């Protein structure tokens, strides 16, 4: 396996004045599963395609295993890619799909058979080898696509939204299979998704992108507990962090006054850090908009009185609140503070 390094990498498409990727500094360690996440159009798939050699690099340097690969053809980079749409050959059996990249390398038949058997055993495809893709479920097709990448024994594996075409239950199953596969192989994997649940459960580290720029890269827990800015705070978490203008709030809560990098203008509170205030307790006055019952918990949607700022409260169990009901919310634990540029102050 190999380390991957993006060193001030930039991508500008012909005819565009705006960089799709702007000055990217990012590395994936040898044997790491690095997940890249962000909203649609943020540039994360472009990063993967540049790594695969499917997109040219406008500036900067890209290294795989310490070797500069900017000018290398895709086949010379020793990477294997799994696409969103599986990209299986419909007229070929599972066995033939797995064998195709090996035949292209003119690998001896006996070695092909060994690698196919190894991949089929690891991915539980043994009973499916003679079927065509049309005879497989979505999860089975995804495993075949993974197997075709695995038999190449590449230095780096690239996965571009591999679960987006699967239903919710199957996504959970295949996600677990990918995590176990990565652990078993010790493979370097870069995984692109727009689904933050996938990112937080799969990634050793998660790189958050927005508008072509890397916002933060950190282990999942650090992203959640110490977001670097308001974008990460509002993107990571389901439901996301409540972001409240500090003006108009009680002074102790608003974090007023200069800090090391400026004055707090935005307050961040996770939904689970809000609760109903006791009768003798001061807090934030709010009005109920709706309650979402999710079985194990209730998500209470409200807005703050006098500000109109929407806010979400996560409550264990089932709770019934009528629309328009007044309530007072107390904050548990210190809130997150952000300056005028949206950067974290704590």
Secondary structure, DSSP 8 states (H G I E B T S, - for coil): ---EEEEEEEE--TT-SS-SEEEEEEEE-TT-EEEEE-STTSSHHHHHHHHHTSS--SEEEEEETTEE-TT--GGGS-EEEE-TT----TTSBHHHHHHHHHHHTT--HHHHHHHHHHHHHHTT-GGGTT-BGGGS-HHHHHHHHHHHHHTTT-SEEEEESTTTTS-HHHHHHHHHHHHHHHHHHT-EEEEEES-HHHHHHH-SEEEEEETTEEEEEE-HHHHHHS-SBHHHHHHSSSS--EEEESTTS-HHHHT-SB-SS-B--EEEE-GGGEEE--TT---EEEEEEEEEE-SSEEEEEEEETTT--EEEEEEES-----TT-EEEEEE-S--EEE-TTSBB--
